[in-house]
């Protein structure tokens, strides 16, 4: 499996893992629960087959025709037509069973067979799109949904599914066109309006996104997962726009969403931010980068309890114990496991809820004047000696690749070869801090580009991030994409250039070169989607001006 950051090479994404943007996957309108196979079916292929061979479904969509969108149905329904297979048709039953079992190896062939037998059936093409989505082929799934729309251009469900498929395929502009047209005829459909709001947010059109999500919230049933999902998406719009007063309380709705998988301690009350418990438990959540970024709140909340226990992801325990204990004497760092049990705890709170609980609703309250993590001094001395053997005088650590299993990785990871102008600067040596994913790119560097590879020395004997943190404190500069390394650099207070997508994660906002909590991290933003070359050129000029 390739670990290149290109979207086309992303591994299949499981359908049950929702995208961090929060939009719903297409509703399976085409394949409803079906009765079991009747005694009249012998297990053989359906006997009524045309004598003339039909083109394959791939040939049917190879032209990638863009069909006009005319949603006029008044409800999200997918009525059967004369060209659709009946509910007891064995090919339809086979596909339904494969989709129920979430088995792409069976679902895709079954869907292909159904399309060959019913090439003019919107239901069959929708089933193929469901199967392709299940197998991770989201791009071809969009073509299948367009084919379904071509046969039923007035069906609202098919329009909704097409718009959502475009959103899943990282085409928010196309999704907006489809979903806006559909919303004119389905103005009170909360899922459609929510997905429209998500697509608009991914284009940076925050005011329009807020309007669509507000309409979705007004029409969603109260106290439901859908309502919580809409509120969470509203929080991202507010936070991306810098409105902490509206965004932080709305962000608490994530606690009602199963995909966040918060480890909620049983029989423990939630901390309200006002009381002073004898023993307070803070539970980390989401990714490693989130824990690095929000660890700064641990030292702020320590005064709110007699004893503080912080449960973090196992790879971070050693680093946080070493880096936080000197500042937080009454704080205990423990590993976050499946059965979280801590004795004599009076209350608990999620780590990312601390800003809201501490009423930090002003941007100024997020400013950090000093780092909140520090590397082991012994390891720092070791890496000072080790890195002195690399050519200098300017040694720049670099991380370019995030986890390719993350759905939005193709927007945040940067091809290593893009940084060639930096490697060619006189006196500059690039030092790879990359672990696991993306290291294959080191074998195909352009001519004149050299990167020192420390893979076999970093964190192999000490533990995750321990050597990396020490090396970062010794290096003259760190260059990183939007990964956990960026937030580790910010927590350590090391000088950093961060490559940021044109429409980034909400915490980076849409404008500005710095974050309040990271005074030593300079954000270098794409001037347009996909333009990492301009980002590298800006970095090269900055390094040449300030360091060479």
SVG drawing of the C-alpha trace seen along z (x, -y; Angstrom):
<svg xmlns="http://www.w3.org/2000/svg" viewBox="-44 -39 74 64">
<polyline fill="none" stroke="black" stroke-width="0.4" points="0.0,0.0 1.4,-3.3 1.7,-6.0 2.0,-8.9 -0.3,-11.8 -2.1,-11.9 -5.8,-11.6 -6.0,-8.9 -3.8,-6.6 -5.7,-6.8 -6.6,-3.4 -10.3,-2.4 -12.2,-4.2 -14.6,-2.1 -18.1,-3.4 -18.8,-3.3 -16.1,-5.8 -17.7,-9.2 -15.6,-12.0 -14.3,-14.5 -16.3,-17.2 -19.4,-15.5 -21.5,-15.0 -23.7,-11.9 -22.9,-9.2 -25.6,-8.7 -28.8,-7.1 -29.3,-3.6 -32.6,-4.4 -32.2,-1.9 -31.9,1.3 -34.4,1.7 -34.7,4.8 -35.9,7.6 -37.7,10.9 -35.7,14.1 -35.3,16.0 -38.4,18.0 -38.5,21.6 -38.9,20.9 -35.3,19.7 -32.9,22.6 -29.7,20.6 -28.9,20.4 -28.5,17.2 -31.6,15.4 -32.8,17.1 -34.0,14.0 -30.8,12.7 -30.5,10.8 -28.8,12.5 -26.9,9.4 -24.0,8.7 -24.3,5.5 -21.5,3.0 -20.0,3.2 -21.0,0.7 -17.5,-0.8 -17.9,-1.5 -21.2,-3.1 -19.6,-5.7 -16.3,-6.1 -17.4,-9.2 -18.0,-10.9 -21.0,-12.8 -22.2,-15.6 -26.0,-15.4 -28.3,-18.3 -29.6,-18.5 -33.4,-19.2 -34.5,-18.0 -38.3,-18.5 -39.5,-15.7 -41.1,-16.8 -39.7,-14.1 -36.6,-11.9 -38.1,-8.9 -36.8,-6.4 -39.9,-4.9 -39.5,-1.9 -40.1,-2.1 -40.7,0.4 -37.0,0.6 -36.1,1.5 -35.6,5.1 -38.3,6.4 -37.7,6.9 -37.6,10.7 -35.1,10.6 -32.1,12.8 -29.5,10.3 -31.1,7.6 -31.2,9.9 -27.6,10.9 -26.5,7.2 -28.7,6.4 -27.2,9.2 -23.7,8.2 -24.3,4.6 -25.9,5.7 -22.8,7.8 -20.5,4.8 -18.6,7.1 -17.2,5.1 -15.7,8.3 -19.2,9.6 -21.1,6.3 -19.2,4.9 -19.6,8.1 -23.2,8.4 -23.8,4.7 -22.1,5.1 -24.3,8.1 -27.4,6.1 -26.4,3.2 -25.7,5.5 -29.1,7.0 -30.9,3.6 -28.7,1.0 -31.5,-1.6 -32.4,-1.2 -31.6,-4.1 -32.0,-1.7 -29.4,0.6 -26.9,-2.2 -27.6,-3.5 -26.8,0.0 -23.5,0.0 -22.7,-3.4 -23.3,-2.0 -21.0,1.0 -18.3,-1.1 -18.4,-3.5 -18.2,-0.5 -15.0,0.6 -13.4,-2.9 -13.8,-3.7 -15.6,-7.0 -14.6,-8.6 -16.3,-5.9 -19.2,-5.9 -19.9,-9.5 -20.1,-8.5 -22.6,-5.7 -24.7,-8.2 -24.7,-10.6 -25.9,-7.7 -28.7,-7.1 -29.7,-10.8 -29.7,-10.6 -32.5,-8.0 -34.5,-9.8 -33.5,-13.5 -36.5,-14.6 -35.8,-12.3 -34.8,-14.1 -33.2,-11.2 -30.9,-10.6 -29.9,-14.3 -29.2,-14.2 -27.0,-11.1 -25.1,-12.6 -24.4,-15.8 -23.2,-13.8 -21.1,-11.5 -19.4,-14.6 -18.7,-15.8 -17.2,-12.5 -15.1,-12.6 -13.5,-15.9 -15.5,-18.0 -17.3,-20.5 -17.9,-22.9 -19.7,-20.2 -21.6,-19.2 -22.8,-22.8 -24.2,-23.0 -26.2,-19.8 -27.3,-20.4 -28.3,-24.0 -30.5,-23.1 -32.0,-20.3 -32.6,-22.5 -34.7,-24.9 -37.3,-22.1 -36.6,-20.4 -36.1,-23.4 -36.9,-21.6 -34.8,-18.5 -32.2,-18.8 -29.7,-16.2 -29.6,-17.9 -29.2,-21.3 -26.5,-20.0 -24.5,-18.6 -24.9,-21.8 -23.5,-23.7 -20.5,-21.3 -19.7,-21.8 -19.9,-25.6 -17.7,-25.5 -15.1,-23.4 -15.1,-26.2 -14.5,-28.9 -18.0,-30.4 -18.7,-30.6 -21.7,-33.0 -23.5,-30.9 -22.6,-27.7 -23.9,-29.2 -27.2,-30.0 -27.6,-26.5 -26.8,-24.9 -29.2,-27.2 -32.0,-26.1 -31.0,-22.5 -31.2,-23.0 -34.6,-24.5 -36.0,-21.5 -34.2,-18.7 -35.9,-16.7 -34.8,-17.9 -32.6,-15.7 -31.5,-13.4 -28.1,-12.4 -28.9,-14.4 -29.5,-17.5 -26.2,-17.0 -24.4,-16.5 -25.8,-19.8 -24.8,-21.7 -21.3,-20.2 -21.0,-21.4 -22.2,-24.8 -19.5,-24.9 -16.8,-24.3 -18.1,-27.3 -18.0,-29.5 -14.6,-28.3 -13.1,-28.7 -14.4,-32.2 -12.9,-33.0 -16.2,-33.2 -15.2,-31.3 -18.2,-32.5 -20.6,-30.7 -18.3,-27.9 -17.1,-26.5 -20.5,-25.7 -21.7,-24.3 -18.6,-22.1 -19.8,-20.3 -22.4,-18.5 -19.6,-16.1 -20.2,-14.4 -23.5,-13.1 -21.9,-11.7 -20.8,-8.0 -18.0,-8.5 -16.0,-10.6 -15.8,-7.5 -15.3,-9.5 -14.2,-7.2 -16.9,-8.2 -16.1,-7.0 -19.1,-5.2 -20.9,-6.7 -18.8,-9.8 -20.4,-13.3 -19.2,-15.7 -17.2,-18.6 -19.0,-22.0 -15.9,-24.2 -17.0,-25.9 -16.7,-23.4 -13.3,-22.3 -13.3,-18.5 -10.8,-16.6 -9.7,-14.5 -10.5,-15.5 -10.0,-13.2 -9.3,-14.8 -9.7,-12.4 -7.9,-12.9 -9.9,-12.5 -9.5,-12.5 -6.0,-12.5 -2.5,-12.8 -2.2,-16.4 -5.3,-17.4 -3.7,-16.2 -0.5,-18.1 -2.4,-21.3 -4.8,-21.1 -2.2,-19.8 -1.6,-23.5 -4.9,-23.6 -3.7,-21.0 -1.5,-23.4 -4.4,-26.0 -6.9,-23.5 -4.5,-22.1 -5.5,-24.9 -9.2,-23.8 -8.7,-20.5 -6.6,-19.1 -5.3,-16.3 -5.5,-16.1 -5.4,-12.8 -4.9,-13.0 -5.6,-10.0 -3.9,-10.3 -3.2,-8.0 -0.6,-5.4 2.1,-6.7 2.1,-10.1 2.3,-9.0 6.1,-9.0 6.5,-12.4 3.8,-14.1 5.1,-12.7 8.5,-14.0 7.3,-17.3 4.5,-18.3 5.5,-17.0 7.9,-19.8 5.2,-22.4 2.3,-20.4 3.4,-18.8 0.0,-17.6 -0.8,-16.0 -0.7,-12.3 -0.5,-11.1 -2.0,-7.7 -2.6,-5.7 -6.1,-5.9 -7.4,-2.3 -10.7,-0.8 -11.8,-0.2 -10.9,-3.5 -11.1,-3.1 -9.5,-5.5 -10.2,-5.2 -11.6,-8.0 -12.3,-10.4 -15.0,-13.0 -15.6,-14.4 -14.3,-14.2 -14.1,-16.3 -12.9,-15.8 -9.6,-17.5 -11.0,-19.5 -13.8,-20.8 -11.4,-22.6 -11.5,-26.0 -15.3,-26.1 -15.3,-25.0 -12.7,-27.6 -14.8,-30.3 -11.9,-31.0 -14.2,-32.6 -11.8,-35.5 -9.0,-34.9 -6.6,-36.6 -7.3,-34.0 -5.6,-31.4 -2.3,-33.2 0.6,-31.1 3.8,-33.0 5.9,-29.9 6.0,-26.3 4.0,-23.7 6.1,-20.7 9.8,-20.0 12.0,-17.2 14.2,-15.0 17.4,-17.0 19.5,-13.8 18.0,-13.1 18.5,-16.7 22.2,-16.5 22.4,-13.2 20.8,-14.7 22.9,-17.9 25.9,-15.7 24.3,-13.5 23.0,-16.3 26.4,-18.1 27.6,-15.4 25.2,-16.6 26.3,-19.3 25.4,-22.8 25.2,-25.5 21.4,-25.4 19.8,-22.1 16.0,-21.9 13.8,-19.1 11.0,-18.2 7.8,-16.2 5.6,-16.1 3.1,-13.2 0.2,-12.6 -1.7,-9.4 -3.0,-8.4 -6.0,-6.6 -7.4,-9.9 -10.0,-10.9 -8.7,-14.5 -5.0,-13.6 -4.8,-14.4 -5.4,-18.0 -2.9,-18.3 0.1,-16.1 2.7,-17.6 4.8,-15.8 8.4,-15.8 9.8,-16.8 8.0,-20.1 10.6,-21.2 13.5,-20.9 14.1,-24.7 14.8,-24.6 17.2,-21.7 19.2,-23.6 19.7,-26.7 23.4,-27.2 24.3,-25.9 20.9,-24.2 20.5,-20.5 17.1,-18.9 16.8,-16.2 13.8,-13.9 11.7,-13.4 9.2,-11.4 8.1,-8.1 6.1,-5.3 3.9,-6.8 5.5,-8.7 9.1,-7.5 9.1,-5.9 9.3,-9.3 12.9,-9.5 13.9,-7.0 12.7,-9.2 14.0,-12.7 14.7,-15.1 18.2,-15.8 20.2,-18.0 17.9,-17.3 19.3,-15.5 17.5,-14.7 19.2,-13.1 17.1,-10.1 17.0,-9.5 14.3,-6.9 16.3,-4.1 17.4,-6.3 14.2,-8.2 12.0,-6.8 13.1,-3.2 14.5,-2.6 13.1,-5.4 9.4,-5.6 7.1,-7.5 8.0,-11.2 10.7,-11.2 13.7,-11.4 11.6,-13.5 10.9,-16.1 14.6,-16.2 15.8,-16.5 13.3,-19.3 14.7,-21.3 18.2,-21.0 17.4,-21.7 17.5,-25.3 14.0,-25.0 11.2,-22.6 9.1,-22.4 5.9,-20.3 2.5,-19.7 -0.7,-19.7 0.2,-16.6 0.7,-15.8 4.3,-17.1 3.1,-20.6 1.3,-20.6 4.3,-19.0 6.5,-21.8 4.0,-24.4 3.9,-22.8 7.7,-22.7 8.0,-26.3 10.5,-25.5 10.8,-27.7 8.5,-26.2 7.1,-26.8 3.8,-25.0 2.4,-24.2 -1.4,-24.8 -4.1,-24.0 -6.1,-26.7 -9.2,-25.6 -7.6,-24.0 -8.9,-22.4 -11.0,-24.8 -8.3,-25.6 -6.2,-27.4 -8.9,-29.7 -8.9,-31.2 -6.4,-34.1 -3.4,-35.0 0.2,-33.7 0.1,-32.7 -2.1,-31.0 -2.3,-32.6 -1.1,-29.4 1.8,-28.9 3.8,-32.2 6.9,-30.4 5.0,-28.7 4.5,-30.6 1.6,-29.4 2.3,-29.4 -1.0,-29.0 -1.8,-27.8 -2.8,-30.7 -5.2,-28.3 -6.2,-24.7 -3.5,-22.2 -0.7,-24.8 2.1,-23.5 4.7,-24.8 3.9,-28.4 4.1,-27.4 7.6,-25.9 8.7,-29.0 7.6,-31.3 9.3,-29.1 12.6,-29.1 12.5,-32.9 11.9,-33.2 14.8,-30.8 17.1,-32.6 16.3,-35.9 16.3,-35.0 18.7,-32.1 21.2,-31.9"/>
</svg>
